[in-house]
Amino acid sequence: MAHLGTRRGRVLALPVGLALTASLGFLPAGAASAAQADDVPAAVATDGPDLSYVVNTDGGRYTAAVKKAIAAAGGTVVTSYDAIGVIVVHSKNPAFAETVRAVKGVQSAGATRTAPLSPVATTDVDEAAEPLTAAEARAAAAQADADQDPLEPLQWSLPAIKADKAHESYLGSSRVTVAVIDTGVDDTHPDLAPNFDRAASANCVTGKADTSEGAWRPAPGESDHGTHVAGTIAAAKNGVGVTGVAPGVKVSGIKVSNPDGYFYTEAVVCGFMWAAEHGVEVTNNSYYVDPWLYNCKNDPDQGALVEALQRATRYAERKGAVNVAAAGNSRTDLASDSVTDRTSPNDSETVDRVVDPSECPDIPTMLPGVVTVAATGAKDLKASFSNYGLGVVDIAAPGGDRTEYQTPEGPAVNGRILSTTVNGGYNYKAGTSMASPHVAGVVALIKSKHPYATPGMVKALLYAQADDKACTNPYDIDGDGTVDAECEGGKRYNGFYGTGMVDALDAVRW
């Protein structure tokens, strides 16, 4: 994966990080002792760093006792998601997690970060973007057909998935909302305002939803990543700027990235729970959960993070949402037996470790139930940066690539993805972050056509409609004579493209 600056990025646009995925089940219960809540000592140390924790309970009759034990252990409950048995807690007790794990009714507990709650701000949060030039905009507008928005000729990704053809007959239903769980969405953008769902939007950064006016927007200087993603999904077909994959559906913003650019577990859990409780049909997740790129289930802290997110994503799906996630930009085979991680934890001092992704998943992207999306470029080949893996990647979609690697056909001029940015602008980005919203948009079209379909039925249609795409072997994307990745599998299902290229036209015809 490409990097920006000295700190690893989290969002999945080049050159930043990895994605989220959903799960359908809890992890097996840990070996917690059966200590009673009142066994927790009343006097505890409070001289440690102020950290955030998730406490995963068995629910039911022990919940009140667990909350009492949390307080006795020096914890303050921020919020409690009783529907899934996840409690968000702050504590300065260095032994908080170890203490609470011994409480009856607690399945697991872990710190969501390795740095204190107020980390030092950095300036290398934003992903590398390329601006849309005035000359490009004028040239595109001059070539746009009567039924195209003025910048649509530059959006090579729409015909790549037949979205342009789909729009001739159907734009999607305003009854369907796609939640962009990300860095925030600037709903004042003229291409987003017509389709924005304020009621389904919130700021979840603390782990508890804030619905005050504009809380879902990125603050000045914060990343425009979520705004770019939102435009790809549902930019209105209104004679302005670009066109989304599903320009007739609604889009909401659920902000889960803090001012320093970190996506912590408590915020992401909140994001899924907010989406679930507000009738969202699709969630897009173009990031990975900090601070660990891979979260090992046998680690008490990391395992608790996996479990909390499993519960949240499973709950969102049970409530009717299809969760779509980016596969990541590390050029990594996620189906391999071992991966070297030199980037974690990314909020303090990193350590080198070798992990088995099947036991240490990238979350939420590698959790069961989530639609995991790999990226392709303008030549329909796996993007140079895209993660892959047989049995991990479900489907492929345009995420862009370096123009010199995959040059689009004219009138498009840039191999990256053009979409909305803050303050009413437009720019190009590339990453699996850009591929995932193409799939989320198609899922929204399917749900628009089949409003009573369950998430499982929608996913089955998505995969059945995908255009078969065989492995690209040998894969030498930069043309230097060295094979850059090996694709495993057949024509209809493989590690590079999963079930194939997403198809918007079939989504509106079936």
N, C-alpha and C positions, 0 to 999 in steps of 0.2 A: 504494500500500500504506500502511496505517496504521503509525504508529511509536509506540514507547514510550520515553519519556525522550529522552536526547540521542544514544543510540547505536542504530543499526539492529539489530533483532532478527534472529536466524537461523532459529528454528523457525517453522513455518508456521501457527501459530494467531494470530488477530488479537491484537495488531497486529504480529506478527513475520513473518519472512522467507520464504524460498523452499525448494524441494524438490530431492531427488535423483532421478536417473534412471539407467538402465543403457544399456550400449552393446554392440554385437556386433563391433566391430573396432577395431584400433589406428589411430592417426593415421598419416599418411604419415611416413616417416622424415625427420628434419631434416637439415640440411646439416652434420652433424658431420664433423670432419676424421678422418683415419685415424691419428692420433697413437697410439703405443704407450703402454701403461700406465706403462712405466718412463721415459717422457719427462716425467712429472710431476715438478716440482722437489721435492726432499726438504725444503727449508726454505720454509715458507709463513707468511703473516701469520695471527695469531690474535687480533687486536685489534678485530675486528668484533663485532656483536651475535651472541649464541648463537641460531642459527636452525635450523629443521628443514627438511629437503629430501627430495624423492623423486627417485631416480635410476632411470630406466627403461632397462633393458638389452635387448640382442638375445638374451640368454640363451645357453645352450649353453657352448661352450668358453671364452668370454671372461669368464664370471662371476667366476672366481677372480682373474683379472687386474684386473677392474674393482674388486673389493673392495680389492685391494692399492693401486690408484690412488686410491681414496677415502681410505684412510689416509694416503697420501703427500700428498694435498691438504688434510690437516687435518680430515678427517671421521671420525666415529665411527659405525659401523653400529649402529643400534638393533635392527633386525630386517630379514630379507630374505625376501621372498615369491618364492621361486625359481620357483614354478609359473607366475607371470605376469611374472617379470623385473622386479619393483619392489623397490627397496632403500630403506629409511627411514634417514636419516642426520642427525646433528647436527654442526654445525660453526660455529666462530667466524671462519673465514677468509672475508673479504668477497668474495674471488674464487673461492670454492669451486665454485659452479655453473658459472661460465664455464670454469674449469679442467677440471672433470670432463666437460663436454660435448665436449671435444676428445679424449677417451680412446676408443680403439677398443673397440667393443662397447657404447657408450653411445648410446642413441637420443635421449634428452632428459633434462634435469635441471632442477629448479626449486625455489625456496624456497616452502614451503607457507604462509608468513605474512610480514608486513612488520614485525611487532613481535617482540621477543625472546621466548624460550621461557617466561619468567615475567612476563607482562604484569600491569599494575596492575589489581587487582580492581575491579569496579564493582557497583552494586546494582540496575541496571535490566535484569536478565536475564529475569525472569519475565514472561510475557505477561499481558495483562489477563484476569482471570477473574471470573466472577460466582458468588458462593456459592449453594448450594442452601439455602433457608431451611427452618426447622423446620416452618413452616406449610405450605409446598409439599409437603414430605415426607409430612406427616400426611394432607393432602388426596389425594395420589397413592395412598398405601397404602389409603385408604378406598375408592378407586374401582378398584383393581386387581382383575382377574378371578382366579379360582382358579389359573389356569395362568400368571399373570404374576408377575414379581418386583415388590416393592412400589413401586419408582420407575419401572417401565416405562411407566405412563401418561404420564409427562413426556417420554418418548423418542419424539417425533414422527417422528424419522428412520427408525425401524424400519418402521412401515407405509409410509413414503414409498418404500422399496425392497422392500416386501413381505416383509421378514424375519420379521415376526410370523406370517405365513401359512406361511413356510418352516419355522418352528420347530414347527409342528403335526405335521410328519412327520419332520423331521431336524434335528439340532443340529450336525452335523459330526463328524469322526473324531478321536479322541485320537492317532492316528498322524500327524496333520498338525500342523506347528509353524509359526507366523508369528513371525518375528524382528522386534522393534521396535528398529530402529537409530535411537537418539534420545538423550535426556538421562538415560536410566536408567529402570528400572521398579521400583516398590515392590511386590515380590512378597509382602509380608506383608499386603497388603490382602485382606480376606475375600472380595472378589469376584474376585480374581486368583489367590490362593494355590491353589485347586483345580485350575487349568489351567496353572500355571507350569512351564516346562521349564528347570530349573536347568542341565542338562547342555549346553544350547544357549545359555547366557547368559555374558556376560563384560564386562569393562571394557576398551575399546580406546583410551582417550584418548591414551596415549603413542604409539600406533601398533603396540604389541605387546600381545597379549591377557593380561589379568590375571583369573584365575578364582578368586581368593580369596573366601571367604564374603561375600556381599553386595556385592561390588565393582560389580555391575551396578545397584545402587540409587542414586538421587540422594542426595547428602549433605544434611544439614540446611541449609536456605536455598537449595538449588539448585532448578531448575525441575521442576515436576510434569508437564511436557509429555508425556514418554514414558509416564508412568503413565496419563494421560488417554487417550492413543492406544491403549494396551493394553486398557483397559476397553471401548472401542468395538469392538475386534476380538473379544475373547474373554472378557468378564466372564461368569462362570458363571451358569447358570440354576439357582439354588440357594436361592431364597426370600429372598435378601439383595440390597438395592440395585438395581442396573441389570442389563440383559441385553446381552451382546455380539451382534454380527451372526452370529458363529459360536461359540456358547457351548459347543460340544462339542470344539473344537480346543485345541491347546496354544499358549501364547504365551511367548516368551523376551525377555529384555532385553539388548541390546548397547549399552552406554553409549559414546557417541562425542563427547559435549559436555564440554568442560573446565569447571573451576569458574567461569570467567568467561563461560561460555555460548557459546564458539566451537566450531564444527564444522570442524576442520582436515582436510586431505586424508589425512594419514597415519592418522588415527583412523578415517575413513570407509572407507579401503581395508581396514584391519584388520577393520572391521565386516563388510564383504561377504565377506572371506576366511574369517572365523570362521563366518559363516552357511553358506557353501559347504561347508566341511569338516565341519560338524556336522549335515548332512542336513536343513537347513531348506528347506521347500517354498515359502515366501513371505517376502519382506522388505518392510517398510513404512518409507518414507523421507519424513518430513514436515519437511524442512529444506532449506537450500542450504549449499553448502560455502564456508566463509570462506577468505580475506577478500574475495574478489571476487564480486559478484553475477553478473557475466558474465565468463567466462574466455575471452580471445581466443587462438585457436590460434596466431596468428603472433607472440605474445609468448613469449619463451623460458621464462619461469617459469610463466605461466598455461597455456601449451600443454602443459607437462609434467604439470600437475595434471589437465588433461582426459584426457591419455593414461593416466595411472595409474588414474584412475577407470574409464575405458573397459575397461581390462584386468580390473579387479576385478569390475565388474558383468557383463562377458561371462563371466568364469570362474564366477561364482555361477549364472548362467543355464545354463551348460553342465553344472553340477553338479545342476541340477534346480529351481532357484529362479525364481519369477516375482517380479520387482522392481517394486514399486508406489511412486509418488512423487507428492507434492503439487505442483500447478502454480504456486503462489505467490500472494501477496496484494497485488500492486502495481497491480491494475486495468489491467495492461499487455497489449497485443496482442503476443504473442510471435512472431507470424508477420509482423510489420511489418518494413520494411527498416531502420529505425533506431530506437533507444531511447536516451534520455538517462539515464545512470547517474550519480547524484550521491552515492552511498552507499559507494563502494569506493575504496581498501581500508578495511574497517570496523574494522581493529585498529590503525590509525594515522591519519595525515592523509588525508582523502578528497580526491579530485580529480573534477572534472566531465569527463565524456567521452561521446561519442556512439558507440554501437556497433551493429553489425548482429548480431542474435541468432543468425542462421544461421551466422555465423563466430565469434561470441563467446557460446557457449551458457551458460545457467544450468545448473549441474551439481549433481546428476546428472539433473535433470528433463528436460533437452533432449537427452540422449544417446540414441542409437538403442537400441531394445529395452526400454526402461522404459515401464510403463503410467503415463501422465501424467493426473492427475485434477484436474478443475475442480470448484468448489464450487457447490452450490445452496442456497437457503433454504427455509423452510417452505412457500412458495407455489410451489415447484419452478422458480423463476426463478434465473438466474445470480446468485450472491451479489454484493453490491455491490463487494467487495474482490477477487474472484477474477480471476486472470489468465485469458487465453483465447487462441485463435489457431487458425485452420484449418490442419490438418496437424501441429499440436503437441499439442493436447488430444485424448486418446484416449477419455475417458469422463467422466461426471459423477456426483456423489454428494452427499448432504447434508453440508454443512460449516457450516450455520448462517448467520445474518446478524443485523443489528440487528432487534430485535423490532418496532420501528415500521415497518421496511421490509417485513418478511415475518413476519406474525403467525401463529403456529400455531393450529390448531383445538384446542379444549379436549378433554381436560383439561390438555393441555400449556399452559404459560404463558410460556415463554421461547423466543425464536427461535434461540438458540444450542444447542449440543449438550451434553447432560448425560452425564458419565462420571466415572470414578474419579479421585481425587486422592490424595496421600500421606496417611499417618496414618489410613487407613481412611475418608476422607471422599469427598465428591462435589462437583463444581462444573460450571459451564457455561463452554464456550469456543467460539469461532467461528474458522474459517480453513480454507484448503485442507488444513491439517494434520488437520482433523477429517473432511474428505471422503475423503482417501486411505485411512484405516483402514476405512471402510465398504467400499471396493473390496477392500482386502486381505482382509477377512472373507469377502466373496463369493468371491474367488479360493480361499480356504481351503475353502469349501463345495464348489466345483467339484472341487478336488483330492481332497477326501474322497470324492466320488462317483466320481471317475475317477483312482484312485491311480496308474495306469500312464501317464497322459497326460503328454506332454512339456510344457515351458513354452509352446512355440508353440501346441500344441493347447489348453492351458488358456486362453491369451489369445484364441484364435479363438472359443472358447465364450463367454468373457466378453463379447466385442464382439457376437457374434451374438445373445446373450440380452438385451442391453440394450434398454430400451424407447425407441423412436424419439422424439426430441424436437426439434421444428423450432426454427429461430432465433426469438429474441424481439426483434422489431423493430417499432416503435421501442422502445429500451430506456432508460427513464427511471426508474431504481429509486427515486430519492428524491422523485419527483413534482414537481420544480421547473420542469418545462417544457423542460429541456435534455437532449438525448440523451447518455447517459453512455458508451455503447460501441456499436459496430456489429458485428453478427454476420454472418459470411459462410458460405455453404454452404446445403445443402438440409435436408430433414426428417430424413434418415437419417444425415447426417454434416455437422457444421458446427463453427465455431470456438468456440461457447459450450459445447456439450455433447458434442462428439466423436461417438461412435457412439450416444449417448443416456444415459439414466438406468440405472445398474446395477440388476440384478434378482436378488434373492436367491431368490425362489420358483422361477424358471426354473433357477437353479443346482442346486437339489435335485431338480427334476423331469426334467431332460434326462438 
